[in-house]
Amino acid sequence: MNTKRPAQDWTQLYLASLQNLRRTWPHSWPGLPVVLEACMHRLWSGHAPKVASPTGQLLQAAQTMARHMENLAQQTDAEPQYHNRLHTADALTAVCLLMQALQDKGHALSDEWIAAILLAVTSHDVLHPGGANSFLQEFEQRSALEMRRVSQKWLVEHLWLDRVSEMILRTDPSLVAGNHDKVKGLAFEMNLDWACVLINEADILASATASHGTELGQALAAEWAEKNHPLSSVVGTAQGRLQFLASLRFSTPASEVFQMRMQVSQQMTLLQ
């Protein structure tokens, strides 16, 4: 559906998208529904699937969630400084471009999987209170439950709701390394394990960039400080940045197209 792009062009396209989002945040913010619509337009070349199809139901659920998150933001005095709508937009843009890069390399992604991944990424941090989990999947469980509640009216098939819930639950940072381990040595194919890894990569892609990573680390530090997280004084520092970069895993063929391992390695060299 797209002409092939040199590897560096994918990265530049993402960086330009991040910059465009930040030009609007927060005072001229177009809203998550606009960001999601732009992703859908790219992925379906402006021809969205029929509303009554399984794909259409998943997309309607994602659009409803995007509107819901905007409404929630209007009802609160202040969103978390990292886990806010801008982060969700960063992740949505990332997963959109990563999926396009996969297709560009000849990997088959069904419409249903693409729509399910968009719903999962849109929903993955809904109701996030800021801070970090005090037990496994604490925040992810509430996000998954809210996704199910919001999706009810669109009669999304239970199989897809279960898959989207699992994708959200496996965004818990403590599970990310295990997600990558599950696909280690396996050829890419669009299934639940690879979808979870793809979302994990999209979740941290902006933070992995040299242009925006430091700023995002400082935003997370400020968010954690408000919650008295013991690592709040470390995560925003150069040493914290180095530790974060060293922990990153990239497994999908899309991250190879983005040359993420090389980008991370270059940043680590400068920090060491």
C-alpha positions in Angstrom: 0.0 0.0 0.0 3.0 2.3 0.4 6.1 2.8 -1.7 9.1 1.5 0.1 11.0 4.0 2.3 14.7 4.1 3.2 15.2 3.0 6.8 16.1 6.5 8.0 12.9 8.0 6.6 10.7 5.9 9.0 12.5 7.4 11.9 12.4 10.9 10.6 8.7 10.5 9.9 8.1 9.5 13.5 10.3 12.3 14.9 8.3 14.8 12.8 5.1 13.4 14.2 6.3 13.7 17.8 7.3 17.3 17.1 3.9 18.1 15.6 2.1 16.7 18.6 4.2 18.8 20.9 3.5 22.0 19.0 -0.2 21.5 20.0 0.2 20.2 23.5 -1.6 21.2 25.6 -3.2 24.5 24.6 -4.0 23.7 20.9 -4.5 19.9 21.4 -6.6 18.4 18.6 -7.7 15.5 20.7 -7.0 11.7 20.7 -9.8 11.1 18.2 -8.0 13.2 15.6 -4.7 11.3 16.2 -6.5 8.0 16.0 -8.3 9.1 12.8 -5.0 10.0 11.2 -3.6 6.6 12.0 -6.7 4.9 10.5 -6.3 7.0 7.4 -2.7 6.0 7.0 -3.4 2.3 7.6 -6.4 2.0 5.4 -5.5 4.7 2.8 -8.6 6.7 3.7 -11.0 3.8 3.2 -12.0 2.6 6.7 -13.7 -0.9 7.0 -17.4 -1.2 7.3 -18.8 -0.3 10.7 -20.7 -3.6 11.0 -17.6 -5.7 10.4 -15.4 -7.1 13.2 -12.7 -4.6 12.2 -15.2 -1.8 12.2 -16.5 -2.7 15.6 -13.0 -2.7 17.0 -12.3 0.7 15.4 -15.6 2.1 16.7 -14.6 0.9 20.2 -11.2 2.6 19.8 -12.8 5.9 18.7 -15.2 5.7 21.6 -12.3 5.2 24.0 -10.4 8.1 22.5 -13.4 10.4 23.1 -13.8 9.0 26.6 -10.2 9.8 27.5 -10.7 13.4 26.3 -13.8 13.7 28.5 -11.9 12.2 31.5 -9.2 14.8 31.0 -11.7 17.6 31.2 -12.9 16.3 34.5 -9.5 16.3 36.2 -7.4 19.2 37.5 -4.2 17.7 36.1 -3.2 14.6 34.2 -0.1 12.7 35.1 3.0 14.4 33.7 4.1 11.3 31.7 1.1 8.9 31.5 -1.2 11.4 29.8 -2.9 11.8 26.5 0.3 13.0 24.8 1.9 9.7 25.7 -1.1 7.8 24.3 -0.8 9.8 21.1 3.0 9.1 21.0 2.3 5.4 21.3 -0.5 5.4 18.8 1.7 7.2 16.2 4.5 4.8 16.9 2.4 1.6 16.5 0.8 3.0 13.3 4.2 3.6 11.7 5.6 0.3 13.0 2.7 -1.6 11.5 3.2 0.3 8.2 6.8 -0.6 8.3 5.9 -4.3 8.8 3.6 -4.2 5.8 6.3 -2.4 3.8 8.6 -5.4 4.5 5.9 -7.8 3.2 4.5 -9.0 6.6 0.8 -9.8 6.5 -1.4 -7.9 9.0 -5.1 -8.6 8.9 -7.5 -5.7 9.3 -8.8 -7.3 12.6 -5.3 -7.4 14.1 -4.5 -3.8 13.1 -7.8 -2.6 14.6 -7.3 -4.6 17.8 -3.8 -3.2 18.3 -5.1 0.4 17.8 -7.8 -0.3 20.4 -5.2 -1.8 22.8 -2.8 1.1 22.4 -5.6 3.7 22.7 -6.8 2.1 26.0 -3.5 0.9 27.6 -3.2 3.8 30.0 -6.8 4.9 30.5 -7.4 5.8 34.2 -3.7 5.8 34.9 -3.3 7.7 38.2 0.4 8.4 37.8 3.2 6.6 39.5 4.0 2.9 39.3 2.2 -0.4 40.1 2.3 -1.5 43.7 1.4 -5.0 42.6 1.4 -6.9 39.2 -0.8 -5.3 36.6 -2.4 -3.0 39.1 -3.0 -0.1 36.6 -3.3 -2.4 33.6 -6.2 -4.3 35.1 -8.2 -1.2 35.5 -7.4 -0.1 32.0 -8.4 -3.5 30.6 -11.7 -3.4 32.5 -12.4 0.1 31.3 -11.7 -0.9 27.7 -14.2 -3.7 28.0 -16.8 -1.4 29.6 -16.4 1.3 26.8 -16.4 -1.4 24.1 -19.7 -3.0 25.2 -22.0 -1.0 22.9 -20.1 -2.0 19.8 -20.6 -5.8 20.3 -17.0 -6.6 19.7 -16.4 -10.3 19.6 -15.3 -11.9 22.9 -12.3 -13.4 21.2 -11.0 -10.0 20.3 -11.9 -8.4 23.6 -9.9 -11.1 25.3 -7.0 -10.5 23.0 -7.1 -6.7 23.5 -7.3 -7.2 27.3 -4.3 -9.4 27.2 -2.3 -6.9 25.2 -3.1 -4.2 27.7 -2.3 -6.4 30.7 1.1 -7.3 29.1 2.1 -3.6 29.0 3.0 -3.9 32.6 6.7 -2.9 32.5 7.7 -5.9 34.7 6.4 -8.3 32.0 8.1 -6.6 28.9 11.3 -8.7 29.0 9.3 -11.9 29.3 7.1 -10.8 26.3 10.3 -10.4 24.2 11.6 -13.8 25.5 8.4 -15.5 24.2 9.2 -14.5 20.6 13.0 -14.9 20.7 14.2 -16.8 17.8 10.8 -17.0 16.2 9.9 -15.6 12.7 7.4 -12.7 12.9 3.8 -13.6 12.4 0.8 -11.6 13.6 -0.4 -13.4 16.7 -0.9 -12.4 20.3 2.7 -12.8 21.5 4.0 -10.7 18.7 1.2 -8.1 19.1 2.2 -7.7 22.7 5.9 -7.1 21.7 4.8 -4.7 19.0 2.8 -2.7 21.6 5.7 -2.8 24.1 8.0 -1.3 21.4 5.4 1.4 20.5 4.9 2.2 24.2 8.6 3.2 24.7 9.5 4.3 21.2 9.4 8.0 21.9 11.4 7.6 25.1 14.0 5.6 23.2 14.7 8.5 20.8 17.6 10.9 21.4 15.4 13.9 20.6 12.7 13.3 23.1 13.9 10.6 25.6 15.6 12.9 28.1 12.5 15.2 28.3 10.2 12.2 28.8 12.4 10.8 31.5 12.2 14.0 33.4 8.4 14.1 33.0 8.3 10.6 34.5 10.6 11.7 37.3 8.2 14.6 38.1 5.2 12.2 38.0 6.9 9.7 40.3 8.0 12.4 42.7 4.3 13.4 43.2 3.7 9.8 44.2 6.8 9.5 46.4 8.3 6.8 44.2 11.7 5.8 45.5 13.3 6.1 42.1 11.9 9.5 41.3 15.3 11.2 42.0 17.1 8.8 39.6 14.9 8.2 36.5 15.4 11.7 35.2 19.2 11.8 35.5 21.9 10.8 33.0 22.5 7.6 35.0 18.8 6.8 35.0 18.7 7.4 31.3 21.6 5.0 30.8 19.9 2.4 32.9 16.7 2.8 30.9 18.4 2.5 27.6 20.3 -0.6 28.7 17.0 -2.3 29.6 15.4 -1.8 26.2 14.6 -4.7 24.0 13.6 -4.5 20.3 12.5 -7.7 18.5 10.1 -6.9 15.7 11.2 -6.5 12.1 9.7 -3.0 12.2 12.1 -1.9 14.9 14.9 -3.1 12.7 13.6 -0.8 9.9 13.7 2.0 12.4 17.2 1.0 13.4 16.3 1.3 17.1 19.1 -0.9 18.4 21.7 1.3 16.7 20.0 4.5 17.9 20.0 3.2 21.5 23.6 2.1 21.2 24.7 5.5 20.0 23.0 7.2 22.9 24.5 4.8 25.5 28.0 5.5 24.1 27.6 9.2 24.6 26.4 8.7 28.2 29.1 6.2 29.3 
